[in-house]
Amino acid sequence: MAKEQSSDARLEELRAEHGELAHVVIGDELYAFRTPQLHEFEDYQSRLRTEKNTGVCFRELAQMCCVTDLAKCKELFKRKPGVAVRIADALGELAGTDIEIKVGKG
């Protein structure tokens, strides 16, 4: 329980510093990721269209946006490579891909 409170406190510190975050706790380790900047997200979108191995794109976006220990993040992706896909999806949502847009005519 104390470790969980510690992760929550750390997450609040990171939010104060970086704004909105995607995060995951695996075991006792907190991994947190800031919203991608415009150029990072545009590069990611472009690479998704041209890269044969999209897993690389997911992982690199997550690593660029990591605000916790990058070495531990890279090790996580070696152990659980699918996590990068989920994180990239969450980063897309932070970047606005999940915003509902209503179009009116007239």
N, C-alpha and C positions, 0 to 999 in steps of 0.2 A: 504494500500500500504506500509506503514512504517513497519508493522508486517511482510509482505512478504520479504522485504529487510532484515529485522532482521533475518528471517529464512535462507535466502540465505547467509548472512554473517556468521551465526552460522554453516551452512553446510560447508562452505569453511574452517572454523577453524577445524571442525571435520575431513575433508578430509586431511588437513595438518598433523593432529595428527595420523589418522588411515589408510590413504590410500583410496582405492576405497570403496565406500559406496552404500548401497541400502537405500532409504529413502522414506518417505511418509509424507505429511502434511495433517492432518485431523483437521478440524476446524482451530484453530490458533496454533496447537501443531505440532512441528517437531519431528518425530521419525526416528532415523538413526541407521544403522546396518553395522558393519564392515564385511569384508570377513572372513568366518570361517577358523580357523586353521586346519591343516591336521587331527589331532586327533579328533577334534570336528566334522568335516565332515565325517570321517570314522565311528565314533560312531553313528552319525545321520543315515548314510546309513545302518549300521548294524541293528539299532533299527527299521527302516522302514520295514525290512524283518521279524522281529519277534514280533513287538508290534501290538496288535489287534487294538488299538486306535491310528491311525497314526496322528491324530490331536495333540496329546500330543507331538509327535516327532517334528512336525512343530513349535509348540509353544516354546518348549524348545530350539530348535536351534536358533530361533529368539531372545529369551531372553538371551541366551549365548552371542550373537553377538551385543546386544543393546549397543550403546555408548551414548545414551541420558538417560533420567530419566527412570530407570527400573520399578519403581512403577507405573508410568503413562503408560508405555508399557503394564504391566500386566493388568491394569484397561482397557486399550483399548481392549485387547483380551477378557476380560469378556463382554464388550459391543458389540464388533464386532469380534467374533471368527474366521470368515473366512479370516480376514486380515492376520493371521499367516500363512495361506496356501500360499498366494501371496508373503509374505515376504520370506518364506522358498524357494519358486521358484526363487526369485531374488537372494537369497544368494547362491543357487546352480549355478546360472549363474556367479556370482562373483567368485565362486570356480572353474569355467571352464567347467561346463556341457554343455554350449552352443557353445563351440569352434568347428568349422567345421574342420574335419580331412579328408585329402585326402590320399588314399592308392594307391600306385603304385606298380605294380608287374614287376619284370624283372630287 
